[in-house]
Structures are given as structure tokens and as C-alpha cells.
Amino acid sequence: MIKEEIKKALSNANLSGALTRFSEAYAVSRRKAYEGLDFEGIREKIANIKSYVADHLQELIQTFIKSATENGAKVFYTKSPEEVRNYIIELAKKNNVKSIVKSKSMATEEIHLNKYLKEQGIEVNETDLGEWIIQLAGQRPSHMVLPAIHLTRYDVSDVFTKKVEPVQPDIAQMVKFARKHLRRKFLSADMGITGANIAIAETGTLVLFTNEGNARLTMLLPKIHVAVVGVEKLVAKLEDIFSIIRALPRSATAQLITSYISFVNKPEIHIDGSQKEFHIILFDNNRTNIARDPVFKQSLQCIRCASCLNVCPVFRIIGGHVFGKVYTGGIGTILTAWTEGLKASKDIQGLCIQCGNCVKVCPGKINIPELILEIRKRLSKEEGLDFKTKAIYSVVNNRKLFHSILRTASKLQKPFEKGGFIRHLPFFLSELTTERSLPAIADVPFRDRFKKIEQPKSQKKAIFFAGCLIDFAYPEIGEALVKLLNSAQIEVLFPQEQTCCGAPARYSGVMDVAANNSKQNIEALLSVEADYVVSACPTCTVALKNQFIKDLKEQDYDEKIIKSAEHLSEKVIDASELIYRLVKEGKIQFKKLSKIDFTYHDPCHLIRSLNISQQPRESLINAGLKLIEMFESDTCCGMGGSYSLKFPEISGTILRRKLENIQKTEAKLVCTDCPGCVMQIRGGVDKEGLQIEVKHSLEVLAERIK
């Protein structure tokens, strides 16, 4: 089912075009919006404010109820979606409500309120322009802030023409048309329903951000105002809102401030002189359980800005109707797992490519990829593994068997291999070579080549952790690293017992296998003494430095092996960082060669998990190369480890965009510092027949040393 939805989305040029144009414009506008502000400081405050709420949720709920009740509001707190719907339906029946206007509220989308009201014969009209368009089209929102972002003006014109009356696809005309029709709905409505962006416990005040003024009309014109508010919108004090006010519009739509910020804390007098009714429904639906969960409580720091969607390379090509349910994108996956149940997120959680782009822009400092990994772990634990997956990981868990199979595969691949590539595969495997050529497995892996490398003896020593790709597909990258370190008088050691870093299992949520890989590698790498443990694959570096410790703790390994993991972590350094230091210290020097142009692709784990970006560029420039920056150099290439095998159509679409950006630089050399990115981009270049070299930075640097 998910595969069919993906194919349908990818074939929709209007969808990807609209989302791509927005994401490109958003990136530029967001940077300008935050100019002169300390974004890190702002989001640290928001994270602290919302973390406090998670830790004191029940207390703040009671404080808000007391404050709002004293203000004259009628407050109803419930954990049940059904009780929210029943409360509103009973209130409507009691007051003979025939027509309701709504201002955008994700909480009411979550409980499918419109459907239930219509079943009771009550007319419901969305008044946010995007929501109204979606309602007329019979769709659900594809984005938490911009619900109709997937539609073009021609699509909107068609919707209006079919559902209301003919209107031309002119934006100004359509806005005027919508205003005329919605004004009638406001004036005839008996009840108005809104959400809220913030609920202040100490004052009982609701705060709403809007750009169209529709929320104010929804609150003021009908005689009854009902606000449906998730308890995660609570903050403790009035002063807590200011960081959110700074961040929400800038992160959501790259505005300095929204057109309207409304503060509501008591029932007003209606325009006919009668007293309005003001009802606040504080809505839980598992939020208190999230607050109690030591891992997922972090997700309550979300302020619903949807900036994570705006920068997601997967979301921008398939949209929220595929990547999400009521809530969309990465954060939507997490919210779905809690509001609809873990199994409801089973298909969509796999769509996260783990690039980490969302982490750097989240004003709540939520590590969305980490929480999605936790969903995978819990799904794996709850549902178990199918026979095929068990068989694969039983092989990965057995180093000797795993390596033997790879050696055998290097022989069996011969009918399909040509010039170092596998360009076509038969039958059901053909999809894997549609968008890129695959690398052939090396005839002689690095671990065998290493034994024949003559090195100068030195007091300074570095253990090289090769990882699967360098060891069995790109041994020349390992040889380049040895050459570079030897030139700096560092002897390289290679413990033969090292194996897969565990990333395939880890990113699939199969933690017992990942932890076993961690243990095997710790024992192998600490079997010899060295000053450094070096990896030329950022995914492996992150595993060695951080993940091994987490894996072992989660799987309740004994304290001794965990201490060993911590000791190993202290020695770990990525090759790009170590080589940069050695070049700066003058320990690695380069020949004077003619300058050649190159462009650089930032591997996701390198730039976002290890905060390394300029170092490899500077090393290459020092070696005499001229950098031409590509557009979106830090956007994922689509590799994502096994992601490119699970979702080759998404991976390939992301790759094509990367290749377009490379070609626009007119550079004939692409450098990167991840063998996975080399595999993806080099494979794409070969498939397209482009006259461009793709190399790991270490290869280029090794060619130029004195």
C-alpha cells in the first residue's frame, strides 16, 4: 500500500514542484528571519520551558483549570477523544446550533470532529483558507501549518469551480472569492471552534497565532466559542510565551511575526448585548503518557511550527498525504505512534531517511530521527522479525560467515560486473539498479590488502576501523588513509576481528544484533594499543563514538563492557577531522600541482552528528584544489544506508536532484567523506553517463601528498 502511494506521489509533478519551490524559498527566508537573533539561545529556552511542562503536566493542568474558571470560562478536561466529541455535540444540541465555523485546529483533526458533527446534521465550515480548500476538496491537510501546500492555484480554481462556483486561477480573485463566501458563514454561525497555540497556566489565557484574522471572527461573531486545546500547549507562566512568539512565525512561515496574535481569557459580550459562552476543552489523548515516557517526553517540546517538514528531503517529494496521517512528516510519525497507536506508524516511520536535517531547525530541540529510531525499536520488539529479516541479521551477527558470504559474492557477481560497477540486476532485484549503478564487491578486500602494505614503524599509532563499504567495496579509500597517516609518521593498525558497525540493524530497530556488533568491535579495537581509532565513514564514526555505549546500555550489558565502550569513544576521531589537524600542523604536505575545480557534498552524519563541514574543504583547498560550492551541498544524497534498498524510488529522486546541483557547478570532480555517499553519487553519475569523477576526499588528498 505504501509503495503504491509513493509511486503516485512521485508521478505528481505539481506536488513535487510546489513543495520543492516552497522548501527552497523557505530556507532563504528563514535565515533572513533569524538574522540578529540567537536561535540556539531561543530554542534552548523553549526546550527548557516545555520540558518543565512535561515534568509538571498534571500540576499545570489543574492550575490552568483553576485560572480559566476564575476568568469565567467553562473548562472540561478529558483524556478521551470520544468525550471531546460528545461534549461539543451535546453543547450544540442544547443551544440549537445548526452551523459551526472553525479556525484551524489540529486537535480537532486528530479526533475527526467534523465527521461526527456532520453525522449529527450540523453544518461545519473551516475558515482558514487552506483548510477550507481542503474541506471542499474532500482531502485531509498535507502540512500542519500550510494544509493546502500540495495544491497549485489551478488545482484550487478547479476545487472552487466544482464545489462552489466558477472562478479563474488568479490568486487575487480567488482570495476575494473566498472572503465573500466565508463572511456569510461567519455571520450565520451559531458556534465557533478554535484551537490554541499556547495555554498559559498561571493566567488561564489562550494565545492564538493567525495571518488571516479568521480565528478572531470565529471567536467573536458566534454566541458560543469552544477552544479545543491539547495539554501539550500549556506553559507555566506568562513570561514563558515570549521565546515561542519569537520562534513560531519565523520557523513556521519565515515571518518575523504573524498578522494577528490573540490573547483570550474570558467570555466577551456578544454584539447583540448578550453574554457569550466560552468553553475550553483541555484534551489529553495519551499526552500524559508521553510526558511519563523518559524517551518520548521530548516530543512535547514541539510548538507545531512544522519547520521539520519544510526542510525534509523526503517530505518535499512525496508530501504529507504519504508521509503522515493527521500529523505529517517526522514529528507527525511520532505523534501518530502515540495518538493512534504504535502500529499506526508502522509504514510511515520507515520513510524517515535519518538525515538529521530537521534537528538543526527544530525550535524545540527535538531529536526527531532519534525518536523515530525508538519507534522502530519498539515495533521490532513488539512484533518480532519475519523469517527473511532474522536470516539476514543472523548472518550479520556472525562475522566470519558475513565476510565469507561477501568474498563469495565477489566471485558470483562476475556475470553482472563491468568496470567496477553492476549496472543491471535480474528479476525482482532490477529496481535496485534503476536509478544508479551499484559498486562491484572488491576482488581483494581491504583487510587482505592491508597485510601487504609496508609501513614505517612509529610511536604514534592509529587503529583504522574500515566499515563494510571500505573493507569490501572501496578498499582504495582505506589505502589512501594509510598513505596519508604514514606521511604524518603515524603507523596504522587493523585488527582483523572488526566487523560491521551495526548501523543496518540499529537503523532498523534490531538492537540485540546492533549491540552484539558493538561488543565484537569493542573487543577487537581494544585488543591493541593506539593513540587514535579512526574511521573514514561518518556513520561508523558516530557508532564508535556514541552508539556503541547506548546499544550496550539499552541491552543491559555488564558495566565492564560499557566502560570499555566509553574508553574506546575517547579515542575515536573521524578521518576528515584528523587529516585536517595534521595538514594544519604541517605534518601532511602536498605537491605543487595544477589547480582543478571540485565541488563538495556534505555527508549527513558528518555535518549534523559530528559538526564537521569546513575541515575537509580546507584540506582539499590546501592540497591545491579550487572549491565551487553546489546548491544545497548539505542536503541528503538519498543514500541513507539501507534506505536506498527499501525505497529506491525515493532515494533515486533525491539523487537526481543532487546530480542536477552537481552539474550546475560545472566541476568535474565531486568530493565527499562518506563511502555511502560515494556509492550513491558515483552510481548515479555512472548511470547517467556523466563525465564527472566522484571520490572520497582521502583519495584525492593521497594523490597529492609529497
SULPEMO-V123395 format. One record per residue. RES is the residue in one letter. PHI is phi in radians with two decimals (* if undefined). Layout:
RES:PHI  RES:PHI
This chain:
M:*  I:-1.11  K:-1.11  E:-1.15  E:-1.12  I:-1.09  K:-1.07  K:-1.12  A:-1.16  L:-1.18  S:-1.48  N:-1.63  A:-1.11  N:-1.09  L:-1.08  S:-1.12  G:-1.12  A:-1.12  L:-1.19  T:-1.18  R:-1.06  F:-1.13  S:-1.12  E:-1.16  A:-1.17  Y:-1.06  A:-1.02  V:-1.21  S:-1.15  R:-1.12  R:-1.02  K:-1.14  A:-1.09  Y:-1.65  E:-1.01  G:1.46  L:-1.92  D:-1.59  F:-1.03  E:-1.07  G:-1.16  I:-1.09  R:-1.29  E:-1.13  K:-1.13  I:-1.08  A:-1.05  N:-1.17  I:-1.07  K:-1.33  S:-1.14  Y:-1.07  V:-1.05  A:-1.05  D:-1.33  H:-2.24  L:-1.07  Q:-1.09  E:-1.09  L:-1.25  I:-1.04  Q:-1.15  T:-1.10  F:-1.11  I:-1.00  K:-1.10  S:-1.14  A:-1.16  T:-1.13  E:-1.09  N:-1.34  G:1.90  A:-1.41  K:-1.71  V:-1.93  F:-2.18  Y:-1.88  T:-2.57  K:-1.68  S:-1.86  P:-1.01  E:-1.08  E:-1.19  V:-1.09  R:-1.08  N:-1.10  Y:-1.04  I:-1.20  I:-1.14  E:-1.14  L:-1.09  A:-1.14  K:-1.13  K:-1.05  N:-1.82  N:0.95  V:-1.33  K:-1.87  S:-2.38  I:-2.18  V:-1.90  K:-2.21  S:-1.81  K:-0.74  S:-2.54  M:-1.17  A:-1.11  T:-1.29  E:-1.11  E:-1.04  I:-1.77  H:0.95  L:-1.09  N:-0.97  K:-1.02  Y:-1.24  L:-1.15  K:-1.11  E:-1.12  Q:-1.60  G:1.40  I:-1.77  E:-1.31  V:-2.17  N:-2.21  E:-1.25  T:-2.06  D:-1.15  L:-0.98  G:-1.09  E:-1.13  W:-1.13  I:-1.05  I:-1.10  Q:-1.09  L:-1.12  A:-1.34  G:1.26  Q:-1.95  R:-1.90  P:-1.01  S:-1.78  H:-2.71  M:-1.28  V:-1.91  L:-2.07  P:-1.09  A:-1.91  I:-1.06  H:-1.41  L:-1.80  T:-1.53  R:-1.12  Y:-1.24  D:-1.08  V:-1.13  S:-1.02  D:-1.08  V:-1.09  F:-1.07  T:-1.12  K:-1.32  K:-1.73  V:-2.19  E:-2.83  P:-1.07  V:-2.61  Q:-1.27  P:-1.33  D:-1.88  I:-1.03  A:-1.06  Q:-1.13  M:-1.20  V:-1.13  K:-1.08  F:-1.04  A:-1.13  R:-1.05  K:-1.05  H:-1.27  L:-1.27  R:-1.00  R:-1.07  K:-1.15  F:-1.04  L:-1.23  S:-1.74  A:-1.29  D:-1.65  M:-2.51  G:-2.08  I:-2.08  T:-2.25  G:-1.80  A:-2.80  N:-1.51  I:-2.48  A:-2.21  I:-1.64  A:-1.13  E:-1.15  T:-1.96  G:1.19  T:-1.78  L:-1.77  V:-2.11  L:-2.18  F:-1.88  T:-2.53  N:-1.93  E:-1.87  G:1.38  N:-1.16  A:-1.15  R:-1.14  L:-1.15  T:-1.13  M:-1.33  L:-1.66  L:-1.35  P:-1.24  K:-1.35  I:-2.14  H:-2.05  V:-2.04  A:-1.91  V:-1.81  V:-2.27  G:-1.16  V:-1.16  E:-1.24  K:-1.40  L:-1.20  V:-2.27  A:-1.34  K:-2.27  L:-0.99  E:-1.14  D:-1.23  I:-1.38  F:-1.21  S:-1.14  I:-1.19  I:-1.07  R:-1.21  A:-1.53  L:-1.03  P:-1.18  R:-1.16  S:-1.41  A:-1.36  T:-2.25  A:1.07  Q:-1.68  L:-1.23  I:-2.76  T:-1.34  S:-1.12  Y:-2.33  I:-2.14  S:-1.90  F:-1.96  V:-2.23  N:-2.46  K:-2.69  P:-1.22  E:-1.67  I:-1.45  H:-1.23  I:-1.09  D:-1.59  G:1.66  S:-1.45  Q:-1.42  K:-1.32  E:-1.71  F:-2.22  H:-2.00  I:-2.04  I:-1.82  L:-1.47  F:-2.03  D:-1.81  N:0.82  N:1.46  R:-1.12  T:-1.17  N:-1.21  I:-1.06  A:-1.06  R:-1.46  D:-1.44  P:-1.09  V:-1.57  F:-1.48  K:-0.99  Q:-1.02  S:-1.16  L:-1.28  Q:-1.40  C:-1.17  I:-1.84  R:1.06  C:-1.53  A:1.16  S:-1.09  C:-1.10  L:-1.23  N:-1.16  V:-1.95  C:-1.40  P:-1.17  V:-1.41  F:-1.01  R:-1.29  I:-1.95  I:-2.08  G:1.31  G:-1.38  H:-1.24  V:-1.73  F:-1.57  G:2.49  K:-2.15  V:-1.15  Y:-1.68  T:-2.03  G:1.27  G:-1.10  I:-1.14  G:-1.13  T:-1.08  I:-1.17  L:-1.13  T:-1.08  A:-1.04  W:-1.68  T:-1.48  E:-2.04  G:1.87  L:-0.96  K:-1.15  A:-1.15  S:-1.68  K:-1.00  D:-1.30  I:-1.29  Q:-1.10  G:-1.21  L:-1.32  C:-1.20  I:-1.56  Q:1.12  C:-1.36  G:1.39  N:-1.06  C:-1.19  V:-1.11  K:-1.29  V:-1.86  C:-1.19  P:-1.25  G:-1.71  K:1.00  I:-1.54  N:-1.56  I:-1.05  P:-1.02  E:-1.14  L:-1.24  I:-1.19  L:-1.06  E:-1.13  I:-1.05  R:-1.07  K:-1.07  R:-1.23  L:-1.11  S:-1.08  K:-1.24  E:-1.31  E:-1.76  G:1.31  L:-1.94  D:-1.30  F:-1.03  K:-1.06  T:-1.13  K:-1.03  A:-1.12  I:-1.08  Y:-1.32  S:-1.18  V:-1.22  V:-1.06  N:-1.28  N:-1.95  R:-0.98  K:-1.11  L:-1.15  F:-1.01  H:-1.20  S:-1.13  I:-1.12  L:-1.12  R:-1.13  T:-1.15  A:-1.08  S:-1.11  K:-1.49  L:-1.24  Q:-1.32  K:-0.89  P:-1.11  F:-1.83  E:-1.66  K:-2.66  G:1.10  G:1.51  F:-2.20  I:-1.93  R:-1.71  H:-2.51  L:-2.18  P:-1.47  F:0.96  F:-1.19  L:-1.49  S:-1.06  E:-1.06  L:-1.24  T:-2.04  T:-1.25  E:-1.73  R:-2.68  S:-1.48  L:-1.69  P:-1.30  A:-1.28  I:-1.22  A:-1.09  D:-1.04  V:-2.16  P:-1.18  F:-1.02  R:-1.03  D:-1.45  R:-1.10  F:-1.02  K:-1.07  K:-1.73  I:-1.39  E:-1.54  Q:-2.17  P:-1.24  K:-1.22  S:-2.63  Q:-1.26  K:-1.38  K:-2.32  A:-2.30  I:-1.50  F:-1.74  F:-1.74  A:-1.38  G:1.32  C:-1.12  L:-1.17  I:-1.19  D:-1.10  F:-1.98  A:-2.07  Y:-2.21  P:-1.06  E:-1.12  I:-1.18  G:-1.09  E:-1.11  A:-1.10  L:-1.11  V:-1.02  K:-1.06  L:-1.15  L:-1.20  N:-1.05  S:-1.16  A:-1.69  Q:1.09  I:-2.06  E:-1.49  V:-1.79  L:-1.98  F:-2.40  P:-1.10  Q:-1.25  E:-1.40  Q:-1.13  T:-2.50  C:-0.91  C:-1.23  G:1.67  A:-1.00  P:-1.00  A:-1.22  R:-1.06  Y:-1.39  S:-1.80  G:1.45  V:-1.62  M:-1.37  D:-1.17  V:-1.19  A:-1.04  A:-1.16  N:-1.14  N:-1.03  S:-1.03  K:-1.06  Q:-1.02  N:-1.23  I:-1.05  E:-1.10  A:-1.19  L:-1.30  L:-1.65  S:-1.34  V:-2.28  E:-1.61  A:-2.76  D:-1.40  Y:-2.31  V:-2.06  V:-1.98  S:-2.19  A:-1.86  C:-2.22  P:-1.00  T:-1.08  C:-1.18  T:-1.04  V:-1.08  A:-1.09  L:-1.10  K:-1.42  N:-2.19  Q:-1.26  F:-0.97  I:-1.07  K:-1.08  D:-0.97  L:-1.19  K:-1.15  E:-1.12  Q:-1.65  D:1.01  Y:-1.25  D:-1.23  E:-1.08  K:-1.10  I:-1.24  I:-1.15  K:-1.08  S:-1.11  A:-1.11  E:-1.18  H:-1.12  L:-1.08  S:-0.97  E:-1.13  K:-1.66  V:-1.32  I:-2.59  D:-1.31  A:-0.99  S:-1.08  E:-1.28  L:-1.13  I:-1.09  Y:-0.99  R:-1.08  L:-1.16  V:-1.16  K:-1.09  E:-1.42  G:1.39  K:-1.44  I:-2.09  Q:-2.18  F:-2.09  K:-1.26  K:-1.46  L:-2.08  S:-1.12  K:-1.25  I:-2.20  D:-1.37  F:-2.47  T:-2.09  Y:-2.22  H:-1.87  D:-1.44  P:-1.13  C:-1.00  H:-1.20  L:-1.18  I:-1.37  R:-1.78  S:-1.54  L:-1.88  N:0.97  I:-1.99  S:-2.48  Q:-1.37  Q:-0.98  P:-1.13  R:-1.05  E:-1.13  S:-1.08  L:-1.18  I:-1.13  N:-1.07  A:-1.43  G:1.76  L:-1.70  K:-1.93  L:-1.50  I:-2.09  E:-1.19  M:-1.61  F:-1.15  E:0.97  S:-1.07  D:-1.70  T:-1.55  C:-0.87  C:-1.50  G:1.72  M:-1.20  G:0.99  G:1.11  S:-1.29  Y:-1.00  S:-1.18  L:-1.56  K:-1.34  F:-2.25  P:-1.07  E:-1.22  I:-1.26  S:-0.96  G:-1.17  T:-1.16  I:-1.12  L:-1.09  R:-1.04  R:-1.14  K:-1.10  L:-1.12  E:-1.09  N:-1.16  I:-1.13  Q:-1.08  K:-1.13  T:-1.34  E:1.14  A:-1.30  K:-1.77  L:-2.37  V:-1.96  C:-1.94  T:-2.70  D:-2.14  C:-2.40  P:-1.09  G:-1.14  C:-1.19  V:-1.02  M:-1.03  Q:-1.18  I:-1.26  R:-1.10  G:-1.12  G:-1.19  V:-1.06  D:-1.13  K:-1.08  E:-1.44  G:1.23  L:-1.44  Q:-1.55  I:-2.35  E:-1.57  V:-2.16  K:-2.40  H:-1.18  S:-0.92  L:-1.06  E:-1.10  V:-1.17  L:-1.14  A:-1.13  E:-1.18  R:-1.96  I:-1.28  K:-1.18
